[in-house]
């Protein structure tokens, strides 16, 4: 199973420490997801720093999980950032064509995030986008409990979009990882299970073997 560690921190010290630790055990060119959350859309506010990310951008491939307010979505600064993939929330975006045009110009990959709490069967993947993330918790804090509703969503998306890459974030542990893999997910994204351990490297490889 592909595993993306998540950096979800409220302080600069935590942010730098986890990036440094991730580099100590992840192979070069591994994907690392960066949570960027803003209130009131998310339940918490996270720390991030583009200057720090650039120091690691020759080693990691970064994706940005943009749990941001609507007025920040069309800020072109995201497209000048170290992120290779930008994940925008389906219920927040009103102009996917703007984002797709910016992504083409700046050679970024776009992904769509759907939330277990707000998902509708009317969901339609914007043309040209092939990456879907299912958020199985509320936007913001780590260490939340996985919503079983996400499994139904993964199955629905896999049937409707067999060509898409499906990532799952929120409440990931080995038991949950087995279930989401069986439901049709390609990638699991983990924060607290990896980082709130005495041995993050061991936790990462435990998930990787699933």
N, C-alpha and C positions, 0 to 999 in steps of 0.2 A: 504494500500500500504506500502511495506517496504521502509524505508527512511534511507539512509546513509549520515550523515553530512560529508562534505569534509573539511579537514584542508589544505588550500592552502595559504601559507604565505611567505612573502619575508624576514621576520625578526624573530629573536628568541623570542622577546617579544610577537608578534602576535601568534606565534606557541604555546607558553606556555599558553597564555591567553585563546585561543580557546579550548585547551584541558581541561583546568581547568573548563571553563564554560560548556563544553559538559558534563563533569562528574556531574555537578550540576543538570542536568535535564534528562540525558539519563539513562535508567535502566542498571544495570550491565550486561555484556556480549553483549551489543549493538555493532554493527559493526560501525567503523569509518574509512573513507577512507582518506589516506594521499597522496596528490599530490607531486610527486617528478619530477620536470621538469628541463631539461638542454637545454641550447642553443647549437647548432642551431636547434636540432630537435623540441624543443618547442620554443614558442615566448618569454618565460620568464624563469627566474631561481628562483626556490623556496628554502626555508630554510627547513631543517629537521635535526633531531638529534636522533640517536638511543638511546642514554642514557636517553633522556627525554621520549621517547616512552616506554622504559622499565619500567619507574616509573608507567605507566598507564596500562601495559600489563596484570596485574591481574584483571583489571576492564573491559577494552575494548578488542574487537577482531579487530585487525587492518588489513586493506588491503592496499597494496602499488600500486598506479597507476604510473607505471614507464615510464614516458615520457622522456626517456634517449637516449643517442646516442648509436650507434651500438656497439662501443668498450666497453661499460659498461654492455651490456646485459648479458654476460656470466661470470660476476664477482660473484663468489660464496658467496660473502659477503651478497648479498640479501637473500640467503637461511639460513644465520646465524642471520638474523635480527628478530625483534619482530613481523614481519608481518606473519599472518596466511594464507593470500592469496596474491599472486603476479600477477599483471596484466601486460602482455607484449603486445606490439603493433604488430599486424599481419604483417604489411609491413616492420617491422624492423627485425623480427626474421628469421634466415636462418636454425637454428638447433633446432627444437622443441624437438627432442629426448634427447638432452643434458639437456634441461630445465626440461623435464619430469623425467629424471633419478635423477636429483638433487632434485626435488620436492619430489619424493618418499623417497629418503634417509633422507631428513630433515623434512618430514611430513608437507609439505606446499601444499596449494591448488593453482592450476594454473588457470588463466583466460586469455582470448584473448580479446584485444581491437580492434574494427574496427571503422574507422573514416568515418563520413558521406561524407567528401570531397574526400576520396580515395577508397570508397567501390566498389567492383566488384562482380558481380553475380557468378564469379568463386571461390569466397571464400569457403574454406573447413575447417571445425572445426577439429583441430588435434585430433586423436583418444585418448580417455580417458579424454578429457577436456569437461566439461559441463557448463562452465560459460563464457558468452559473455557480454562484455560491448560495448555499442554503444556510441561513442563520437560524440555529435551533434554540437560541436564547434571545433575550432583549438586547438591543444595541448598548454597548458600553462596558460594564464591568466583566472581568473574568471570573471564573469559579462559579458560574451559574449551572443549574441543572438542565440537562438535555431534554428537549420537548419531544415526546414520541410522535407528535404530529409531523415532525420533520421527515420521518421514515416514509409516510404516505406521500409527502411532497417529492421526495427523491424518486420514488417509484413512478409517480406521475410524470415527472420531468424526463426521466430516462426513457419512458415509453414514447413521449411526445417528441423528444429531441435526442434520438439515439447517437447522433454525431457529437453532441456537446460534452465538454468536460464539466463534471459536477464536483464541486468542493463543498465540504460540510464543516461548519465552525460552530463551536459552543457545546460545552459539556462533554468533550471527547475524553474517553478512557478506553482501555482495551475492549471491554464489553460493548460499549457503544460503537467503537470502530468496526467491530465484527458485523454489527447490525447494519450500519450505513454502507459498508462494502457490499453486503448481500443485497441491499436495496438498489444498488447501482451507482454508488459514488466512486469517483476516481481518486479523490484527494481528501485527507482529513487535516484540519487545522487545529493546533492545540497550543494553549497557553498555560493554564494553571497546572494541568497534569504533568507537564514537562518542568516548568520553572519552580513550582512549589514542592520540589523534591530535593532530597539530599544529593541525588545523582541525576541531573537532567539528561546527561548523555545516555544513561541506561534507559531512562523513560522514553527518549526519542527512538532508540533502536528497538525497544519493545513494541512500540506502535508500528514501526517500519516493517516488522516481520509479519504483520497481519495480512 
